[in-house]
Amino acid sequence: MNAEQKKHLADSFRIVGMAYFGYYGYDALTAHPIEYVALIMAGLEFLGFEYLAVAILGD
């Protein structure tokens, strides 16, 4: 895989992570009462996607 393909793949992982957190995190924040477990899980998923993106770029 060349450098441009790695950058594209890393950006794709970042976008998926942000979309996941945006959808599930917003849903958890707007629930009454706030669903803290879902919010934390969405945050961890976001961090996981970010880790994958950084790992791909560091390879």
C-alpha positions in Angstrom: 0.0 0.0 0.0 1.5 3.4 -0.9 1.4 6.6 1.1 -1.6 8.1 -0.6 -3.7 4.9 -0.1 -2.7 4.9 3.6 -3.8 8.5 4.0 -7.1 7.8 2.3 -7.8 4.7 4.5 -6.8 6.6 7.6 -9.1 9.5 6.7 -11.9 7.0 6.0 -11.5 5.5 9.5 -11.6 9.0 11.0 -14.8 9.9 9.2 -16.4 6.6 10.3 -15.4 7.2 13.9 -16.7 10.8 13.9 -20.0 9.7 12.3 -20.4 6.9 14.8 -19.8 9.2 17.7 -22.0 11.9 16.2 -24.9 9.6 15.8 -24.7 7.5 19.0 -23.2 10.2 21.1 -25.8 12.7 20.2 -28.6 10.1 20.7 -27.2 9.3 24.2 -26.9 13.0 25.1 -30.5 13.9 24.1 -32.0 10.9 25.9 -33.8 11.7 29.2 -32.0 10.8 31.4 -28.7 10.9 29.6 -27.4 7.5 28.7 -23.9 7.7 30.1 -23.0 4.1 29.2 -23.9 4.6 25.5 -22.0 7.9 25.5 -18.9 6.3 26.9 -19.2 3.3 24.5 -19.5 5.8 21.6 -16.5 7.7 22.8 -14.5 4.5 23.1 -15.5 3.4 19.6 -14.4 6.9 18.3 -11.0 6.4 20.0 -10.7 3.0 18.5 -11.2 4.3 15.0 -8.7 7.1 15.7 -6.2 4.6 16.9 -6.6 2.6 13.7 -6.1 5.7 11.6 -2.9 6.6 13.5 -1.7 3.0 13.3 -2.2 2.9 9.6 -0.3 6.2 9.1 2.5 5.1 11.4 3.1 1.9 9.5 
